[in-house]
Amino acid sequence: QVLLVESGGGLVQPGGSLRLSCAARGIIPSRYTMAWYRQAPGKQRELVAAATSGGNSNYADSVKGRFTISRDNAKATVYLQMNSLKPEDTAVYYCNARSEYSTFASWGQGTQVTVSS
């Protein structure tokens, strides 16, 4: 059974930073692309950043230069470092693990990030 557990969300002022973590259980990290998505109230879930097992990463245009995704396969954990946060970054952030060898994918339960003064 695959389990993804996010942590690190919270309330931060504009311009501040947060680091999200996602601990994965039940997968072989080297076979999965790990990603962060977010969903703001009334909006569709959108991709924020993704990191393949081979070390490639991509970002939504809205977070380029501010957010950094990284992964530690030995710990089966993926991180999202978020700097220069803006109110429009407020959303529930979800961790996603997608197999690079099948159609299997799994989601975490989400962690709330609120950027407000």
SULRAVEN-V201037 format. One record per helix or strand of 2 or more residues. SS is the DSSP state (alpha for helix, beta for strand). FROM is the first residue (numbers start at 1). LEN is the number of residues. If there is no record, write none. Layout:
# SULRAVEN-V201037
SS:FROM:LEN ; SS:FROM:LEN
This chain:
# SULRAVEN-V201037
beta:3:5 ; beta:10:3 ; beta:18:8 ; alpha:29:3 ; beta:32:8 ; beta:46:6 ; beta:57:3 ; beta:67:6 ; beta:77:6 ; alpha:87:3 ; beta:91:9 ; beta:105:3 ; beta:111:5
